[in-house]
């Protein structure tokens, strides 16, 4: 079972703490890794699926097929799921969904962002300590894995100790403390004295957080640990900028870190947008260099990888995955929606005499000039045909379009996550039947669903 003594930890970071970055941190030397904060209601509309191609466990949003959380055996005993919640019952329902796939559950009580606060989550829980206690207590009493929480300090050491002491009585195994108040930001100094005050007076391990400005190399982690008197240290921005901060042997150069990260992003089919965001936070000011600007223009994972000489690696891996059946996201159909909506009729559009294929539209594989609809409309105009007409059916957050062109109808049987994508999917089917795109080209684009 996971413990929190003398550990170096990757902190929860929005959009950073996805599987590739967590694995990179572990391979560089981190002892524990936290997921990004995941909101309870989003988790509760997901289903757990075994991904036999990637050898991962995927929690798939049943409204649009996107991945809410992806994990694998390599991190199973070291990954902590951080949950955003304001309700004990919802928190427990999520915990029961994941308790066999993660090492621990952490409740976010430190996020100061408006979204969290308005929802009664994050630091809002510090103003309602009874509810915070109830959430933790319910989890501790009903799950088999450790439960922790992460908070921000109050204005005084005494206030901070009071809330920590109360939360500790719920039976949590450790508490993370960010050394800034609710209203302070990274430019403000971290209050190591308040963290130390609490750590010296509480019986459970305290994880110090907030020292990234002072942590530039591996040895600085332990200086921060000594300053705060804590059991363990949690790194956010220092790891976000250069994940090799976890290496005892010393920092690696930026390009090596990016390449190591990109290989994991490719191996685990990470989304191009998330991959790009993580690299942006490594490059920082270097985004303004010629290479940085080329990177910012990238739309696909292969384009990003090409800048670091991994284009062929990405291309080969993606082709292999596509041939094995991966299409960028899981397919969800109306009949699989949770909970099922009995009022929905999925036959609102008559599919008789409609040419169908199961293809999906992956936006990252197209630029603004070669979108399927653009190709089809340009061809129609050039050859004297009327522009196609589109009729779209919506079921919850799933969409399917019937395209009518030159008296014939076309559709994709793949339900898309928005109307625009559904129209593009139907256009792909029409292009295929008009012999304007081949099956091999569709396979290369990752659009054919097997």
C-alpha positions, 0 to 999 in steps of 0.5 A: 500500500502507498505510503507518504514518508520521504516521497517526492511527488508529481503534484496534480496539475490541470491538463499536465497530469495526464498519463504520459507526463505521469509515467515520465515523472515516474521513470525519471524518479518520482515516487508518487504521481497525482492525476490532474483534478477530475470532477466527480460528475464528469467521472460519474458519466463515464464507463470503465473500459479495458483498452487491449491495444494500449494495455490501459484502463480507460474511463470513457465519457458516455456522452461523447466517447472522450477519455476522462482518465487513462491509467496503466499497470506501470503506475497502478501502485503509485498514481493518486486520483485527485477528485474535485467534489463537494458531495460525500455521496458523489465522491464515494461513487467515484471512489468505488469506480476507481479503487481497484485501478489507483493507489489512493484518492485525494480530495482537492481542497486547495484550488482557488479558481472560480470554477471550483469555488462556485461549485463548492469545491476546492478552497470553498471546502475550507469555508465549510469544514464540516462538509470537508470532514464528511467527504473524507470520513465517508471515503475513509470508511468505505474504500480500501485504498488510502484517502488524502486531501490537499489544502492551502494555508490560512492567514495564520499558523493557528488557523491552518493547524486547526483545520488540518487537525480536524481533517486528520480526525477523519482518518486520512493518511496524509495531507498536502499543504500548499504554502500560499493562501487562497488569494496568493499566486505564484509570484507571492513567496511561499510561507514555509514557516506555516507549513513547518508549524503544522508539520511539527504538530500533526501526527499524519505525514504532511506533503509540502507544496509551493516551492517551485520558484526555489527548486531548480535542481534535485538537491533543492527538493530536500532543502525545501523539505528541511525548510518545511519540516515535512514528510514529503515534497510535491512538485508542480511547476518545477516538474511542469517546466522540466520533468527531469527535476526528479532525476538524482543524476541531474537535469536533462536538456529540454529537447531530451525531455520533450523527446522522452515525453513525446514517445510516451504521448505517442505510445499511449495515444495522447490527444494532440491538443493535450500533448501540445499544451504540455510541450508549451509549458516546457518551451515557455519563452522559447515558443517565440523562437522560429522552431517554437512558432513552427511548433505552435502551427502544428495540429497533429501529433505527427507534426509535433513529433516531426519537429523533434525527429520523431515523425516517422516513429509517430506515423508508424505507431499511429498506423499500427494502432489504427489498423488494430482499431484505435480511432482517437476516441471510443465510440458511444451510441445512443443505446449505451448512454448512461443513464438510458433515456427512454424518451429518445428515439434513435430512428428519427432519421429514415436510413432507408436508401442511405449509403453508410460507412462507419467513419469518424472525423478526427479534426487533428488530421485536417487543416482548414483548407482540406476539410471534407466538407470543403473538398466536397463543396469545391468539387460540387461547384467545379462540376456544376452540382448544387451544394450538399444539404445536411440534416443532423440528428442529436441524441444527448451529446451525440450527433449523426448527419444525413448528407443529401447530394445529387439526389442521393443520401450519405451518412456515417454510422459513427456518432460524433461529439458535435454537429460540425464533426457529424457533418464532416463525417458524412462528407467523408462518406460522400467523398468515398462513394464519389471516388474522391477519396480512397479507403487507404486514404481513410485508413491513413487519416484514422477515419475507418472504424473496424 
